[in-house]
Structures are given as C-alpha cells and as structure tokens.
Amino acid sequence: MKPIFIIFILVFLITLYILYSGSYNYFRKNTSDKMWKSWGIQTSYWEGVVILSFGITTVVVLLLKTIIL
C-alpha cells in the first residue's frame, strides 16, 4: 500500500506543478493587479488547480494500478 501512496503523492505534485506553470501567467494577465491581489481570485485559482490536479492524479494512479498490478 505504501508504494501506491508514494506514487500518488509524486504524481499529484508533478501535475500540480504542470498545471500551475501552464496556467498562472494566463490567468495573471487576464485579471487586473487590483483584482488579483484580493484573496478571492487567488483562492479560486488555487482551488481549481488543486481539484484538477487531484482528478488527473486519481485517473493516472488508477490506470497505473490496473496496468501494472
């Protein structure tokens, strides 16, 4: 059980970084500085990135588990 947990954490961190690096500049450019500095926009952004990363991680780990194990 521990190897799948470690794989899950690694895949989650990798997808989180990929989603962050691909979308941060896009969303930062499309919102004004005043709007971006408010916590509401940043919280929504990070909430969306984490939820998408968790979903992608779940799918990848389930595929790995069915293929490998």
Secondary structure as the mmCIF struct_conf table of DSSP 4:
data_model
#
loop_
_struct_conf.conf_type_id
_struct_conf.id
_struct_conf.beg_label_comp_id
_struct_conf.beg_label_asym_id
_struct_conf.beg_label_seq_id
_struct_conf.end_label_comp_id
_struct_conf.end_label_asym_id
_struct_conf.end_label_seq_id
HELX_RH_AL_P HELX_RH_AL_P1 LYS A 2 ASN A 30
BEND BEND1 THR A 31 THR A 31
HELX_RH_AL_P HELX_RH_AL_P2 ASP A 33 LYS A 37
BEND BEND2 SER A 38 SER A 38
HELX_RH_AL_P HELX_RH_AL_P3 TRP A 39 ILE A 68
#
